[in-house]
Amino acid sequence: MNELEQKIQELEQISNALEPNEKERNLFFDQTKKFAHDFINSLTTKKAYNQAAIDPSSFTIGDKNIGMAEIILTYENEVANKGINAASGSHLGYIPGGGIFSASLADVMVGVSNEYAGMHFASPGGVAMEHELIRWMSSIFGYPEKSIGNLTSGGSIANLIALTSARDKHKIKGSKIEKSVIYLSEQTHHCIQKALRIIGLEDIIIRYVKIDPRSKIIISDLTKLIIEDILLGLLPFLVVGSAGTTDTGAIDPLEEMAKICQTHNLWFHVDAAYGGFFMLLDKQKRAFKGIELSDSLVVDPHKGLFLPYGIGAVLIKDKEAVFHSHHQTANYMQDALKEASPINPADVSPELTKHFRGMRMWLPLQLHGVEPFKACLEEKIYLLQYMRSKLDKLGFSLGPEPDLSVSYFWFETKATDRDEFNKKLLEFIHEDGRSFLSSTKIKEQFVIRIAILSFRTKLKAADQALKMIERCLRKTKLFFKKI
């Protein structure tokens, strides 16, 4: 054996640690399985929010390996038990991600097989699965079967893909940028403005359309703004509607907005990241009327289908617009490009190295069927109605009746500044932590926000939150009485 061969064998002995044998794999699986069961079984007794500080030193990476048991303990103590417990049914603050157990099994299978589903050549089955999921979502929203789609990391990248396509469809570049106009409301998710900066449209003109008391775009104001801009010689090209605003759960008048866009040849994009899958419910479909007329839309399976964080989706009708923005070839990919194949997911997204997200969506839908997802969505709407009625009886003021499962409330008081009182109330709620709520501003006034979307939020969790709010209200009143 020569020196080179000997060196290779020495390194092989060390690197073999990366391929544990079956006995070691079983031990790792058993330890991880125990953590999973213990975590899920304890969710009803754990806080939804823990303000305790983390110990950064616990994450230090050193030269020596440590055991799986110690790794799990660090994760449990410093990650899973600190901050917002996103898996908790008492997470009623920001729009919660899901985390259904069956999706985690899909991630294990994908991680073990290391499937790359960005190109049909590499994984025809994986790409076919993603195309079927896109087709299924297109059918939900009334999109043509041949619509382009992509499973993204979340709503932000999904919106970015849609806006980039709109930009290139209308050839918004160079000197046209500063004369081009988009229209949205103050309730539009901030990832839209972020995407505009990323795609080089920071200097574009943004018109904020007036909204009504229910946070919906006022059609007459949208029409007025577009006509005024045309008369000024500007270039309106994009209107953004919301199908489930983050702050208030409102759905814009999509059908009227679509008709205006058709009249003036504007791209109509709908951000339905939070609310889109409520379209599965027959009772809710009317509120989404017109979404099928949009040019693009975004919906997040990690919200409305209760999947773990990391999977959004975009649907776009215009293939050429998407391809202009995202399709690119390279010499080293010539083998993958020889065949006539379905559209590659990597060709309609900024991602070339693309996690195979389809399995975490496809497996739960196949395993459970669609009905439990629909029942869970409908349950959330009723739970919000239940909580609103109970909060009203406790003396709270409520925001308008929402379209979906997000609302807000506040306590009206003359004894002190209203915002100051409600900020202190939320501070006490966060200190308690048994249920997690968040805040926002509506017409520059501080309000407490309640968002019900976790698949684990049941009647018991709602009652627990109401009792906590009542306790914290008494504590707040006492606090201001003393000062």
C-alpha positions in Angstrom: 0.0 0.0 0.0 1.5 3.3 -1.0 1.4 6.5 1.1 -1.5 8.0 -0.8 -3.7 4.9 -0.3 -2.7 4.7 3.4 -3.7 8.4 3.9 -7.1 7.8 2.2 -7.8 4.8 4.4 -6.9 6.7 7.5 -9.3 9.5 6.5 -12.0 6.9 5.7 -11.8 5.5 9.2 -12.5 9.0 10.6 -15.1 10.0 8.0 -17.1 6.8 8.5 -18.6 8.4 11.6 -20.9 10.3 9.1 -22.5 6.9 8.2 -23.8 5.4 11.5 -24.6 1.7 11.4 -28.1 0.3 11.9 -27.7 -0.1 15.6 -26.6 3.5 16.0 -29.4 4.7 13.7 -31.9 2.9 15.9 -30.5 4.5 19.0 -30.7 8.0 17.4 -34.3 7.3 16.2 -35.4 6.1 19.6 -33.9 9.1 21.4 -35.5 11.5 18.8 -38.8 9.6 19.0 -38.9 10.0 22.8 -38.3 13.7 22.5 -41.1 14.0 19.9 -43.6 12.1 22.1 -42.6 14.0 25.3 -42.8 17.3 23.5 -46.3 16.7 22.0 -47.7 15.1 25.1 -46.6 18.1 27.2 -47.9 20.8 24.9 -51.2 21.4 26.9 -49.2 22.1 30.1 -46.4 24.2 28.6 -46.5 27.9 28.2 -47.2 29.3 24.7 -44.6 32.0 25.4 -41.5 32.0 27.6 -39.6 35.2 28.0 -36.6 33.5 29.7 -33.2 34.4 28.2 -31.2 31.8 26.3 -27.7 30.7 27.0 -25.7 31.4 23.8 -22.7 29.4 25.1 -24.8 26.2 24.9 -24.7 26.4 21.1 -20.9 26.7 20.9 -19.4 24.3 18.3 -16.2 22.7 19.5 -13.7 20.1 18.2 -15.3 17.2 20.1 -18.5 15.5 19.4 -21.2 15.2 22.0 -24.0 12.5 22.4 -27.5 12.7 20.9 -29.0 12.8 24.4 -27.1 16.0 25.3 -27.9 17.5 21.9 -31.6 16.9 22.4 -31.5 18.3 25.9 -29.9 21.5 24.6 -32.5 21.8 21.9 -35.3 21.2 24.4 -34.0 23.7 27.0 -32.6 26.5 24.8 -34.8 26.3 21.7 -38.1 24.5 22.1 -38.8 25.9 25.5 -37.9 29.5 24.9 -39.7 32.3 23.1 -43.0 31.5 21.2 -44.0 27.9 21.3 -45.2 27.8 17.6 -46.5 24.2 18.1 -48.8 25.1 20.9 -52.6 25.4 20.5 -52.4 28.4 22.7 -50.3 30.3 20.1 -52.9 32.9 19.2 -50.6 35.8 18.3 -48.9 36.0 14.9 -50.4 33.8 12.2 -49.1 30.5 13.5 -47.4 27.9 11.3 -48.7 24.4 11.6 -46.5 21.5 12.4 -48.7 18.4 12.0 -46.8 15.3 12.9 -47.2 13.5 9.6 -45.4 16.2 7.8 -42.3 15.6 10.0 -42.3 12.0 8.8 -42.2 13.3 5.2 -39.2 15.4 6.1 -37.4 12.4 7.6 -37.9 10.4 4.4 -36.8 13.3 2.2 -33.7 14.0 4.4 -32.7 10.3 4.4 -33.1 9.8 0.6 -31.6 13.3 0.0 -34.0 13.8 -3.0 -33.3 16.7 -5.3 -36.6 17.7 -7.0 -35.5 20.9 -8.7 -35.1 19.3 -12.1 -37.2 16.6 -13.8 -34.0 14.8 -15.0 -32.9 14.3 -11.4 -36.2 13.3 -9.9 -39.1 12.8 -12.3 -41.3 11.5 -9.5 -40.5 14.4 -7.2 -41.2 16.9 -9.9 -44.4 15.1 -10.9 -45.5 15.3 -7.2 -44.9 19.0 -7.1 -46.8 19.5 -10.4 -49.8 17.6 -9.0 -49.8 19.8 -5.9 -49.7 22.9 -8.1 -52.6 21.4 -10.2 -54.6 20.7 -7.1 -54.1 24.2 -5.7 -55.0 25.7 -9.2 -58.3 23.8 -9.1 -59.1 25.3 -5.6 -58.6 28.8 -6.9 -60.2 28.4 -10.3 -56.9 28.8 -12.1 -56.3 27.1 -15.5 -54.8 23.6 -15.2 -51.7 24.7 -17.1 -50.9 27.5 -14.7 -47.3 27.8 -13.6 -46.6 27.3 -9.9 -43.8 26.7 -7.4 -43.5 25.5 -3.8 -41.3 28.0 -2.1 -39.9 28.5 1.4 -42.8 30.8 2.3 -45.0 33.7 1.3 -42.1 36.1 1.0 -40.3 34.2 -1.8 -43.7 33.3 -3.4 -44.6 37.0 -3.6 -41.2 37.9 -4.9 -41.6 35.4 -7.8 -45.0 36.8 -8.7 -43.9 40.5 -8.6 -40.8 39.7 -10.6 -43.0 38.1 -13.3 -45.3 41.2 -13.3 -42.3 43.4 -13.6 -41.0 41.6 -16.6 -44.4 41.1 -18.2 -44.8 44.9 -18.3 -41.1 45.5 -19.0 -40.6 47.8 -16.0 -36.9 48.6 -16.2 -34.5 51.5 -16.8 -36.2 54.9 -17.0 -39.7 53.4 -16.8 -39.2 52.5 -13.1 -39.6 56.0 -11.7 -42.8 56.5 -13.8 -44.4 53.1 -13.0 -47.1 52.8 -10.3 -48.4 50.0 -8.1 -51.5 50.1 -5.9 -51.9 48.5 -2.5 -53.3 49.2 0.9 -51.7 49.9 4.3 -52.9 46.4 5.2 -50.8 44.7 2.5 -48.2 42.5 4.0 -44.8 44.2 4.3 -43.0 41.4 2.4 -44.5 43.1 -0.8 -42.4 46.3 -0.2 -39.4 44.2 0.7 -39.8 42.2 -2.5 -40.0 45.4 -4.6 -36.7 46.6 -3.2 -35.0 43.2 -3.9 -36.2 43.1 -7.5 -34.9 46.6 -8.2 -38.1 48.6 -7.9 -37.3 50.6 -4.8 -37.8 53.8 -6.8 -41.2 52.8 -8.1 -44.3 54.9 -7.2 -46.5 53.2 -4.5 -50.1 54.4 -4.1 -51.8 53.5 -0.9 -55.5 53.0 -1.6 -57.9 54.0 1.1 -59.6 51.3 3.1 -63.0 51.1 4.7 -63.7 50.4 8.4 -63.3 46.6 7.8 -59.8 47.2 6.3 -60.8 46.5 2.7 -59.7 48.5 -0.3 -62.2 51.1 -1.4 -62.9 50.5 -5.1 -63.8 54.1 -5.9 -60.5 55.3 -4.5 -58.5 52.7 -6.5 -60.3 53.7 -9.7 -59.7 57.4 -9.0 -56.0 56.9 -8.3 -55.4 54.9 -11.5 -57.2 57.4 -13.7 -55.3 60.3 -12.2 -52.0 58.6 -12.7 -52.8 57.8 -16.4 -53.7 61.5 -16.9 -50.4 62.5 -15.3 -48.6 60.4 -17.9 -47.5 57.8 -15.4 -47.5 54.0 -16.0 -49.8 52.0 -13.7 -49.0 48.3 -14.0 -49.7 46.4 -10.8 -52.5 46.1 -8.2 -52.0 44.0 -5.1 -55.1 42.6 -3.2 -55.2 40.7 0.0 -57.2 37.6 0.7 -56.8 37.6 4.5 -54.9 40.5 5.9 -52.4 39.7 8.7 -53.7 42.5 11.0 -57.5 42.0 10.6 -58.2 38.9 8.5 -59.9 41.0 5.8 -60.5 40.0 2.2 -60.4 42.8 -0.4 -63.2 43.2 -3.0 -61.3 40.9 -5.4 -63.8 40.7 -8.2 -64.1 44.5 -8.6 -60.3 44.9 -8.4 -59.9 42.3 -11.1 -62.3 44.1 -13.4 -60.5 47.4 -12.9 -57.2 45.7 -13.8 -58.7 44.1 -16.9 -60.0 47.6 -18.0 -56.6 49.2 -17.6 -54.4 46.2 -18.5 -52.8 46.0 -15.1 -51.3 42.8 -13.5 -53.6 41.8 -10.6 -51.8 39.9 -7.8 -53.5 38.5 -4.7 -51.6 37.7 -1.5 -53.6 34.9 0.1 -50.7 33.5 2.1 -52.8 33.4 5.3 -56.3 33.1 4.1 -56.2 31.2 0.8 -57.0 27.7 2.0 -60.2 28.9 3.6 -61.4 28.6 -0.1 -61.8 24.9 0.7 -64.9 25.8 2.7 -68.1 26.2 0.8 -69.3 28.9 3.2 -66.2 31.0 2.5 -65.9 30.8 -1.2 -68.2 33.7 -1.9 -65.8 36.0 0.1 -63.0 35.0 -2.4 -65.0 35.7 -5.5 -62.7 37.2 -8.2 -59.6 35.5 -7.0 -59.8 33.3 -10.1 -59.5 36.4 -12.2 -56.1 37.4 -10.8 -52.9 37.0 -12.7 -51.0 35.5 -9.8 -51.6 34.5 -6.2 -49.7 33.3 -3.2 -50.9 30.9 -0.5 -49.0 29.3 2.4 -49.5 25.6 3.1 -47.5 26.1 6.3 -50.4 28.3 7.5 -53.8 27.1 6.1 -52.8 23.4 5.7 -51.0 23.4 9.1 -47.7 22.1 7.8 -44.3 22.9 9.4 -42.7 26.3 8.6 -40.9 26.3 5.3 -43.5 25.8 2.5 -45.3 28.5 0.6 -46.8 28.4 -2.9 -47.2 30.8 -5.9 -49.5 30.3 -8.8 -49.1 32.4 -12.0 -51.1 32.2 -15.3 -48.4 33.7 -17.6 -45.7 31.1 -18.3 -43.6 33.4 -20.4 -43.5 36.1 -17.8 -42.2 33.6 -15.2 -39.7 32.1 -17.5 -38.2 35.4 -18.5 -37.4 36.1 -14.9 -36.2 32.7 -13.7 -35.3 30.3 -16.5 -31.5 30.1 -17.2 -29.3 27.4 -18.6 -25.6 26.4 -18.0 -23.2 24.0 -19.8 -22.9 21.7 -16.8 -26.7 21.1 -16.9 -26.8 20.1 -20.5 -27.7 16.5 -19.7 -30.8 17.7 -17.8 -31.9 19.8 -20.7 -31.7 17.3 -23.5 -35.1 15.7 -22.9 -38.5 17.2 -23.5 -39.7 17.3 -19.9 -42.3 19.0 -17.7 -41.4 22.4 -16.3 -38.6 22.2 -13.9 -39.4 23.8 -10.5 -35.9 25.4 -10.5 -36.8 27.2 -13.7 -39.7 29.1 -12.1 -38.0 30.1 -8.9 -34.8 31.9 -7.7 -33.8 28.6 -6.1 -31.8 26.1 -8.1 -30.7 24.1 -5.0 -34.3 23.6 -3.9 -35.5 21.6 -0.9 -38.0 18.9 -1.9 -40.9 20.4 -0.1 -43.6 18.6 -2.0 -43.4 15.5 0.2 -44.3 17.3 3.4 -47.5 18.5 1.7 -48.4 15.5 -0.4 -47.9 12.9 2.4 -50.4 14.5 4.9 -53.0 15.1 2.2 -52.8 11.5 1.2 -52.6 10.1 4.7 -55.4 12.1 6.2 -57.5 13.1 3.2 -58.7 16.7 2.7 -61.7 16.5 5.1 -59.8 16.9 8.4 -58.1 20.0 7.0 -61.4 21.5 6.0 -62.9 20.7 9.4 -60.0 22.3 11.2 -60.3 25.5 9.1 -64.0 25.8 9.8 -63.4 25.1 13.5 -61.0 28.1 13.7 -63.6 30.5 12.3 -66.1 29.3 15.0 -63.5 29.5 17.7 -62.8 33.2 16.9 -66.6 33.9 17.0 -66.7 32.2 20.4 -63.8 34.2 21.7 -65.1 37.5 20.4 -68.5 36.9 22.1 -66.8 36.1 25.4 -64.5 39.1 25.2 -67.5 41.3 24.6 -69.1 40.0 27.8 -65.8 40.8 29.6 -66.2 44.5 28.6 -63.7 44.6 25.8 -64.2 46.6 22.6 -63.9 44.6 19.4 -62.8 45.2 15.9 -65.3 44.6 13.1 -66.5 41.1 12.3 -63.6 39.5 10.4 -63.8 37.5 7.2 -61.6 34.7 8.6 -59.9 33.9 11.9 -58.0 37.0 12.8 -59.5 39.9 14.9 -58.5 42.5 17.5 -59.7 43.9 20.7 -58.9 46.5 23.3 -60.1 47.7 26.7 -61.7 51.2 26.6 -60.8 53.2 29.7 -61.1 56.8 30.8 -59.0 56.3 33.9 -55.8 56.5 31.9 -54.4 56.7 28.4 -56.0 53.9 26.3 -52.9 52.8 24.5 -50.9 52.8 27.8 -53.5 50.7 29.5 -53.6 48.1 26.7 -49.9 47.9 26.4 -49.6 47.1 30.1 -52.4 44.5 29.7 -50.4 42.8 26.9 -47.3 43.0 29.0 -49.0 41.1 31.7 -50.3 38.6 29.1 -46.8 38.0 27.9 -45.5 37.6 31.5 -48.2 35.0 32.1 -47.3 33.2 28.9 -49.9 30.4 29.1 -51.4 31.8 25.9 -49.7 34.0 23.4 -51.3 37.1 21.9 -49.7 39.9 19.9 -50.5 43.5 19.1 -50.8 45.9 16.1 -51.9 49.4 15.4 -55.2 50.2 13.8 -55.7 53.9 12.8 -52.6 54.6 15.0 -54.2 53.1 18.1 -52.7 50.1 19.9 -54.9 47.0 19.9 -54.4 43.4 21.0 -54.5 40.9 18.2 -55.8 37.4 18.2 -55.1 35.0 15.4 -56.5 31.5 15.5 -55.0 29.0 13.0 -53.1 26.4 14.9 -54.6 23.0 14.3 -54.1 22.3 18.0 -56.3 25.3 19.0 -59.4 23.8 20.5 -62.2 25.0 22.7 -60.1 24.2 25.8 -57.3 26.4 24.6 -59.7 29.3 23.8 -61.2 29.0 27.4 -57.7 29.0 28.9 -56.8 32.2 26.9 -60.0 33.9 28.0 -59.3 33.1 31.7 -55.8 34.4 31.3 -57.0 37.6 29.7 -59.5 38.1 32.5 -56.9 37.7 35.1 -54.5 40.0 33.4 -57.3 42.6 33.0 -57.9 42.6 36.7 -54.1 42.9 37.3 -53.9 45.9 34.8 -56.8 47.7 36.5 -55.1 47.2 39.9 -51.8 48.5 38.5 -53.2 51.7 37.3 -55.3 52.2 40.4 -52.2 52.0 42.4 -50.3 54.5 40.4 
